[in-house]
Amino acid sequence: MTIQEAKQIRIADYLQSLGYTPVKRQDSSLWYKSPLREEAEASFKVNTELNQWYDFGIGKGGNIIALASELYRSDNVPYLLECIAKQTPHLHTAIHVPFSFGRQSVSEPMYRHLQVSELSSPVLLSYLQERGISTELAKRECKELHFENKGRPYFAIGFPNMAGGYEVRNRYFKGCVAPKDITHIRQSGEQPTTCYLFEGFMDYLSFLTIRTNDHPDHPRLTEQDYMVLNSVSNIGKAEQLLRQYSRIGSFLDNDHAGRNAYDNLKRILGDRLQDMSIHYTGYNDLNEYLCNRQSAKQTEPTKQVQSARRMIQPPKKRGLKM
């Protein structure tokens, strides 16, 4: 993504993709509760005609790149462009092109008539199996969402966050039911001193699946708390909660955004933060590692059968070719 391509993305739609929806509209101005800090009254304005934002609480504003700089706490433009591109694969880059599903107008709620139920759809469970995820673990951690967009019905996996919103995922779409927030999973009883940190819920489910598969008798899933950022832009919301732990295992992505987020946390948390991505070096994230590992296991029996067949077959007789 280039700078010009990024600037063509509507800031209102970018905020929508992050899970932020306007509190009120005044002509060409949309007012939000700031995505950059906690506040009770909306003081973050987006001018939809100029495609510019301004946060009255901190006295800063600008274009989408300036907003990403505040969200991701970086002045590295290539990194910011990568973050924007990663967050908005479903957005049009033309400002005045009407949206389809996944490219919603801010004037129309994307998730109308939202219904939340237990995860049971064979289609969604099949999608999770394709990603290598244990469906039993997914049923425990996720919900099934049914909603309408532009009069058409849709359904997806919903992963709840701390603010009552959901990360939304199916085979064709990735989004968020506002409000956007982190997910903090705490164990009951005495608080653990260790927390494992993940960027997205698919990586969290991948970790649970790997532990359960590798140690079915004693997976040790309840010996630590868990935190899912649901976007690296939520690092600021996670910092204070992570300070209470003496050990934090970081399972962030092996891309530029993940490394930058890790480096920012390392400066704050010091030696308490441990880089766990070394366990899936060579893969973009933990789920990609899981999928590759399971694919390798599935091909191994075939190789063994072929090897056994070669062992039991008698050698071919050598002779003249006819």
N, C-alpha and C positions, 0 to 999 in steps of 0.2 A: 504494500500500500504506500502511495506517495502522499506528500503533504496536501496536495490539491485534492486528491481523492478523499482524504480524511475530512477536509473542510467541507466537502459536499454532503457529508452525513449530517442530518438534522440533529442538533444537540438534544432536542426533546425526545427523539427516538433513541438516541444513545443512552439517555437517562432511563428511558423505558426498558431498554435491554438490561440495564443494571438493576431494575426493580424499583425505580423511583417514578412516581406519578405526580402530576401537578395537583396542588390543593385547591387552586382557583385559577380562573382565566380572566384577564382584563384586556380586551381588544387583542393586540398582538403580543401580550405579555402572559407568560405562564409562571405561576408562583409555586415553589417547592419548599418543603423543609430541606435544609441544606444537606447534600450528600457528603459534605466535607467535615461536618461537626454535628453534635447533638443540639437540637433546639426545639422549643415548644411551638413557636410561631414561624410561619413560612417567611423567610427573608432572602431566598435564593430565586432570582428572576432570570427567565430565558426570553429573549426577544425573538420571536419566530420569524419576523421579517428579515432581521439582520443576521439571524443564526448566531447570536452572541449570548453569553451568560454573565451575570454579576451577582456576587455574594455580598450583601450589605453587612453581614456579620464580621467578615474579615477584610472587606474593602478590596476585593480582587475580582477580576473578570476577564473575558476574552473569548477566544474561539475554542473549538473542541480540543485542540492540542494543549492549550493552556489549562483546560479542565482536567484532561488526562494527567497533566503534570502535577496537579494538586492531588488527584485521586491516587496516583501511583508513586508520589513523592520522588520524582526524578525529573531532571532536565535533559535527559538523553533522548533526543527526538526519534532515532530509529527504534529505540525500546518502546517509546510511547506509541509510535505507529503500529508496532507489533501488538501491543496491548489492545489498541482500538480495533485492529483487524480481527484479533482473536475473539473479542467480545461481540462483534457485529457482523458475523459471516452472512446473516440472513437479511441485512438491511440493504435497501437500494442506495446507490451513491448519487442519484439525481434528486435534488431537493424537492422538485415539484412533481415527481412521479407518484401516483397513488399507490398505497400499499396493498399487498395481498396478505394471506396468513403468514404470520411471522414478521410482517412488515407493517404493523398497525399504525393508524393515525392516532395521535395523542387525544383526539377529540372523541374517540370511541374506545371503550374498555375492551381489551383483548379477551379477557376471561369472563364472559357473561354467563350467568346462571351456573356458577361454579358449584360442583358437588364433589364431596370428598368421601371416599369409601375405602374399604380394605383392598389391598392389591390382589387381584385375582384374574385379570384379563389374560387369556392364553397368548394373545399377541404381544402384550408387554412382557410377560414372563419369558416368552421365546426370545425377545430382543435382549433381555438380561442374560439369558443362557448363551447367546451369541457373543456377548461381551465377557463371558467366562464367570459371571456372577452366580453365586448360590441363590436360587429363588427363595429358599426358606429364610435365609438371612435378609433378603430384600423385602420379603413380606413383613418381617419384623421391624424394619427400619423405614419403610416407605409407605406411601398411600397411593391410591388410584384417583386421578382427577378427571372429571367429565365437565366440559364447558362448551360454550358456543362462541364462534367468532364469525361475524357477518352472516349470522343466521345458519351457519353450518356447524354440526356437532363434531367435537374432537375429544380424544381421551389420551392421557399420558401418565407417566410415573411422576409422583410428587414427593419431594424430599423436604420435610419441614425445617424452618429456621427458627431462631429465637424470638422473632418479632411477629410470628403468626403467618408469614408468607411461605412460599414453596419454590424450590427449584423444580423446573418442569422439563421433562425429557421423554421423548419417544424416538423411534428409529429415524424420524425425519425432522425433528425440531428440538431446539434447546432454548429455554426461556426462563422466566421468573414471574410468579404471582407476587405482587408487591404486598408488604414492604420487603426490600432486599435486606438480608442480614446474614451473619454467621450462624452456624449451628454448633452448640456446645453440648456435648453428651457427657453427663457426669454420672459416676457410679453412685449407687445408694450406700449408706453407711459411712464409714470413715473415708475421708477424701484421699484419693491417691496422690502421690507426689509427682507422678509422671503423666504427661499428656502427649498424645500423638496428633500431629497437625497435618491436614490434607487440604489440597486446593479445591477439589470437587468431590461430590458424594460418590461418584463411580470409583474413585481411588480409595475412598473409605470402605466401600463395599468390597473392593478387590482385596484390601488388607484382611478384612474379616474372613473372606473366602479362602485366602492363602493360609491363614493361621488354622482355620478349621480343617482344611484338607491335609495340611502337613502334620497337625497334632490333633487328630480327632478325639482322643481320649482326654486331652488337657490343652485346649487351645489358648488359655489364659487371656480371654477377651475382656475380662472384667478387672484386670489388674491395673489398668490405666484409664484415664479419661480421654476423650477425643474431641477435636475441634476441626470443623470443616469451614473453610473460608467462603466457599461458594463464589469466589472471585478474588483475585489478588488485590483488587481495589479495596477489599475489606480488611486489609492488614491493620489499619489504624484501630478498627473495632476490636481486633483480637489482642493487641499488645497488652492492655491492662489486665485482661483475664489470664494471659499466659504468664504474667509476672509471679503469680501465686505458686507456680510449679518449680521444683528444683531440677527437673529434667524434662526437656521437650524434644521429641523426635520429629524431625521435619521430613515429611513425605511429599514435598512439593515437586512440580514438574521439572524435567531436565531441559527446559527451554530458557530463553533469555528472561522472560517474565518471571519464571519460577526462581531462577538464580538471583535475580535482582531483589525479589521479595525475601529470599533467604538472607542475602547480604544485609538488607535493611534490618531484619530481625536480629541478626547476629550482632550488629552494633549495639542493639538495645539489651539483648538477653545474655550476651557473652557466651561463656562456656556451657551454660545450661542448655543451649540449643545445639542439637546434634544432627548432622546431615545424614539422613537415612536413604537418600537417593542413590548412594553408592551401591545399594543392593539391587538397583535396576538400571545401572549404567548401560548406555547404549539404547535405551528405550525412552520415549518422550515422557511417559508417566507410568504409574504402577499398574494401571489397567492394561496398557499395551504390553507390559511385561507378562502379566497374567495370561492374556490371550495367546501370546507367543509360546508360553510355557505349556499351556494346555494343548495347543496345536502340535507341539513337539511330542507330547505324551501320546496323542492319538495316532501319530504316524509311526511311533516306535514298535507297537505290536506287529504292524504290517512288515516292517523291516525284519523283525525277528522270524516271522513266518517264512518270508522269502529266503532268509539265511538257512533255516531248518530244511526247507525244501531242497536247497542246493546240497546240503549235507547228506540227505538220504537218497538223492537221485544217483544212479550208477553213472560212472564216467562214460562218455560217448566213445564208441569204438572208432579208432582211427583207420582210415582206409582210403581207397581211391574214390574221388567224387564221380558220380555218374553224370 
